[in-house]
C-alpha cells in the first residue's frame, strides 16, 4: 500500500472549517432522517468556496455505513449500489431564512474504493481531490478513513493527469489540465474558463497537497525551479503516455453515458429535478431551455427531449 501519510497530514492542515448555522441545520435534518446510518457529512462546491451558505444550493455528501441500513426499500438501495450516488433535495428553515441543499448518498466503502486507483472513472476522485469540508463524523476512525480517501483522490488525480503534460511544466498547469480532463469526462455545462477559476480559488491548497504527494507518485519528479508556482520535471515513459491518452478517451465515452444515467435516476429522487438541471445549465453556459407544456407530466420523456435540444445548442460539453 502506498504511503500517503504526508499527504493525509497536508490535507488535514488545509482542512476547511465548516462552522455555519445553515450547515448545522442541514446536518440535524439529515441525522433525523437517516439516524445511525449516517456516519459523516461532507461539504463541497461553490457555497463552500464562497462561504455563503444561504444564497444558492449547498452541495453535500452524506456518507453512510451501508445502503441497506439507509433505505427501507430495496430499489433505492440497489440503485445507490449499482450507480452511486443517489441525489436528493432538502430545504430547512432557519432564523436567517430557508437553506437549500442538494445531497448525495454514498457508502464509506464506496467512497474509499472510488477515490482509489482501483476506480477507472474520475467522477469521485476528481471531486474529492478538490477542497472538501467535513461537517460531521460519528467517530474519529470514520474521520481518519475520510481523510485517507481524500488523499487517495489526490494521488489518483495526479497519477492519471501527469502523463498528459509535457516533461517540464508548472505545478498549476498540472491541476488545471487535470480539472479540464475530468470535467470533459462528464456532461458538464461549465465553460473552460470557469474550470480554470476552480484552481485560482484554491491555488494554495492545490500547491501544498501536490508538494506533499510528490514522493508517493509512481513517476520520478524533480523540481526545476522553486518559484511560485514551482516548475517541475517528470520522467514518464512514452508507452505510459500513449496508454494514458487512450484511457482518457475511454473515460470521456464512459462518463457521458454515466452522466445521462445519473440524470435520469435523479428525476426520481430529486424534487423538481428537471427544473434544477435547466437552471444549472443556464447558470453555467447561458443556454436557456423550457419544458414543453405537453411534457410537464412526463419528466423522463421531457428530460430526453431537453437533453437533445440543449446538447445541440452547446449547453453540455
C-alpha positions in Angstrom: 0.0 0.0 0.0 1.3 3.4 -1.0 2.4 5.6 2.0 0.1 8.6 1.9 0.7 9.8 5.5 2.4 13.0 4.4 -0.4 13.8 2.0 -3.0 13.0 4.6 -1.3 15.4 7.1 -1.2 18.2 4.4 -4.9 17.8 3.7 -5.7 17.8 7.4 -3.8 21.0 7.8 -5.6 22.6 5.0 -9.0 21.4 6.2 -11.7 23.9 5.5 -13.6 24.5 8.7 -17.4 24.3 8.5 -18.9 26.5 11.2 -22.3 27.7 10.0 -25.8 27.7 11.4 -27.1 26.8 7.9 -24.9 23.7 7.7 -25.8 22.8 11.3 -29.5 22.9 10.5 -29.0 20.7 7.4 -26.9 18.3 9.5 -29.6 18.0 12.1 -32.3 17.4 9.5 -30.2 14.7 7.8 -29.4 13.0 11.1 -33.1 12.9 11.9 -33.9 11.4 8.6 -31.1 8.8 8.3 -30.2 8.2 12.0 -27.3 5.9 12.7 -26.9 5.0 9.0 -25.3 8.4 8.5 -21.7 8.4 9.7 -20.4 11.6 8.1 -21.4 14.7 6.3 -19.1 16.3 3.7 -19.5 19.8 2.2 -18.1 20.9 -1.2 -18.7 23.1 -4.2 -19.4 26.8 -4.8 -21.1 27.5 -1.4 -18.1 26.1 0.4 -15.7 28.3 -1.7 -17.8 31.5 -1.3 -18.7 31.0 2.4 -22.3 32.0 1.6 -24.5 29.1 2.7 -27.8 30.8 2.4 -27.8 32.1 -1.2 -27.6 29.1 -3.5 -27.8 25.4 -3.3 -25.5 23.8 -0.8 -23.7 20.7 -2.1 -23.4 17.9 0.5 -22.3 14.2 0.6 -24.0 12.0 3.2 -21.6 9.2 4.0 -23.5 6.1 5.2 -22.4 2.8 6.7 -24.5 0.7 4.2 -27.2 1.2 1.7 -29.4 -1.4 3.2 -29.3 0.4 6.6 -30.0 3.7 4.9 -33.2 2.8 2.9 -36.3 0.9 4.0 -36.8 -0.2 0.4 -34.6 -2.4 -1.8 -34.9 -0.4 -5.0 -33.1 2.8 -4.0 -30.5 0.8 -2.1 -29.8 -1.2 -5.3 -29.7 1.9 -7.4 -27.3 3.5 -5.0 -25.0 0.5 -5.1 -25.1 0.0 -8.9 -24.6 3.6 -9.8 -23.6 5.8 -6.8 -24.6 8.3 -5.7 -28.3 8.8 -5.2 -29.1 12.5 -5.2 -31.8 14.3 -3.2 -33.1 17.7 -2.4 -33.5 19.2 1.1 -34.6 22.6 2.4 -34.7 23.6 6.1 -36.0 26.8 7.6 -33.5 28.8 9.8 -33.6 32.1 11.6 -31.8 33.6 8.6 -34.2 32.2 6.1 -34.6 29.0 4.1 -31.4 27.0 3.4 -31.5 24.6 0.4 -29.2 21.7 -0.4 -28.5 19.0 -2.9 -27.1 16.0 -1.2 -25.7 12.8 -2.5 -25.6 9.5 -0.6 -22.6 7.2 -0.8 -21.3 4.5 1.5 -17.9 4.8 3.1 -16.8 1.6 1.4 -17.7 3.0 -2.0 -16.0 6.3 -1.2 -12.8 4.5 -0.3 -12.9 2.4 -3.5 -14.0 5.1 -5.9 -11.3 7.6 -4.8 -8.5 5.0 -5.2 -6.6 3.8 -8.3 -8.9 0.8 -8.5 -11.6 3.1 -9.9 -11.2 3.9 -13.6 -13.6 6.8 -14.0 -12.9 10.2 -12.5 -16.4 11.0 -11.0 -15.4 10.6 -7.4 -11.6 11.1 -7.3 -11.9 14.3 -9.3 -14.4 15.7 -6.8 -12.6 14.8 -3.7 -9.2 15.9 -4.9 -10.6 19.3 -4.6 -11.1 21.1 -1.2 -13.8 19.4 0.8 -15.1 20.3 4.3 -16.0 17.8 6.9 -19.1 19.0 8.7 -19.7 15.9 10.8 -18.2 12.4 11.6 -19.6 9.9 14.0 -16.2 8.7 15.3 -12.5 9.6 15.0 -12.0 6.4 13.0 -14.5 7.4 10.4 -12.8 10.8 10.1 -9.4 9.2 9.7 -10.8 7.0 6.8 -12.3 10.0 5.1 -9.0 11.9 5.2 -7.3 8.9 3.7 -10.0 8.8 1.0 -9.2 12.5 0.2 -5.5 11.6 0.0 -6.3 8.7 -2.3 -8.3 11.0 -4.5 -5.4 13.5 -4.9 -3.0 10.7 -5.6 -5.2 9.1 -8.3 -5.9 12.5 -9.8 -2.2 13.4 -10.1 -1.1 10.0 -11.3 -3.6 10.0 -14.1 -3.0 13.6 -15.2 0.8 13.7 -15.2 1.2 11.7 -18.5 -0.9 14.3 -20.3 1.6 17.1 -19.6 4.9 17.8 -21.3 8.1 16.7 -19.4 8.5 20.2 -18.0 5.5 22.1 -16.5 4.4 24.5 -13.9 2.6 23.0 -10.8 -0.5 25.0 -11.6 -0.7 23.6 -15.1 -0.9 20.1 -13.7 -4.1 20.9 -11.7 -5.6 23.0 -14.5 -5.1 20.2 -17.0 -6.5 17.6 -14.6 -9.6 19.6 -13.9 -10.2 20.1 -17.6 -9.8 16.4 -18.3 -12.1 15.3 -15.5 -14.8 17.8 -16.4 -14.6 16.7 -20.1 -15.3 13.1 -18.9 -18.8 14.1 -17.8 -21.7 16.0 -19.2 -20.9 19.4 -17.8 -22.3 22.9 -18.6 -19.3 24.8 -17.3 -17.0 26.6 -19.7 -13.2 26.0 -19.6 -12.6 29.5 -18.0 -14.9 28.5 -15.1 -13.0 25.3 -14.6 -9.8 27.4 -14.5 -11.4 29.5 -11.8 -11.6 26.5 -9.6 -7.9 26.3 -9.4 -7.5 30.0 -8.9 -9.9 30.0 -6.0 -7.8 27.4 -4.0 -4.4 27.5 -5.6 -2.6 27.5 -2.2 -4.4 24.2 -1.3 -3.5 22.6 -4.6 0.1 23.5 -4.4 0.6 22.4 -0.8 -1.1 19.0 -1.4 0.9 18.5 -4.6 4.2 19.1 -2.7 3.1 16.5 -0.1 2.1 14.0 -2.8 5.3 14.1 -4.9 7.2 11.3 -3.0 4.2 8.9 -3.3 3.7 9.3 -7.1 4.8 6.5 -9.4 7.0 8.8 -11.6 10.3 10.4 -11.0 9.5 14.1 -10.5 12.1 16.8 -9.9 11.9 20.5 -9.1 13.4 22.6 -11.9 12.6 26.0 -10.2 11.3 26.8 -6.7 9.5 29.9 -7.9 5.8 30.3 -7.1 4.3 28.2 -8.5 7.2 25.8 -8.8 8.3 24.4 -12.1 8.6 20.6 -12.2 10.0 17.9 -14.4 8.6 14.4 -14.8 10.2 11.3 -16.4 7.3 9.3 -17.9 7.9 6.6 -20.5 6.3 7.2 -23.9 4.3 4.0 -23.6 2.7 5.3 -20.4 1.7 8.5 -22.1 0.1 6.7 -25.1 -1.9 4.4 -22.8 -2.9 7.3 -20.6 -4.3 9.2 -23.7 -6.3 6.1 -24.6 -7.6 5.8 -21.1 -8.9 9.4 -21.1 -10.6 8.8 -24.4 -12.4 5.8 -22.8 -13.2 7.9 -19.7 -14.9 10.5 -21.8 -17.1 8.0 -23.6 -17.9 6.1 -20.3 -18.5 9.4 -18.4 -21.1 10.8 -20.9 -23.1 7.6 -20.6 -22.9 7.5 -16.8 -23.9 11.2 -16.6 -27.0 10.6 -18.6 -27.9 7.6 -16.4 -27.3 9.6 -13.3 -29.5 12.4 -14.6 -32.3 10.0 -15.4 -32.0 8.4 -12.0 -32.1 11.8 -10.3 -35.5 12.5 -11.9 -37.0 10.0 -9.4 -35.2 11.2 -6.3 -34.6 14.9 -6.8 -37.5 17.3 -6.2 -38.0 19.5 -9.3 -35.1 17.6 -10.9 -35.8 18.8 -14.5 -36.1 22.5 -13.3 -32.8 22.2 -11.3 -30.9 20.8 -14.3 -32.2 23.6 -16.6 -31.3 26.2 -14.0 -27.8 24.9 -13.6 -27.2 24.6 -17.4 -28.4 28.2 -17.9 -26.2 29.4 -15.0 -23.0 27.9 -16.3 -23.4 28.0 -20.1 -26.1 30.7 -20.8 -28.2 28.2 -22.8 -31.9 28.5 -21.9 -34.5 25.8 -22.3 -38.0 25.2 -21.2 -40.0 22.1 -20.6 -42.7 21.8 -23.3 -46.2 22.1 -21.7 -47.3 18.8 -23.1 -44.4 17.0 -21.4 -44.7 18.6 -17.9 -46.3 15.5 -16.5 -43.8 13.1 -18.1 -40.3 14.0 -16.6 -38.5 11.1 -18.2 -39.6 11.9 -21.7 -39.2 15.7 -21.1 -35.6 15.1 -20.0 -34.8 13.2 -23.1 -36.2 15.9 -25.4 -34.5 18.7 -23.4 -31.2 16.8 -23.4 -31.2 16.6 -27.2 -32.1 20.3 -27.6 -29.6 21.5 -25.1 -26.8 19.3 -26.5 -27.4 20.8 -30.0 -27.2 24.3 -28.6 -23.9 23.7 -26.7 -25.3 23.5 -23.2 -23.3 20.3 -22.4 -19.7 19.9 -23.1 
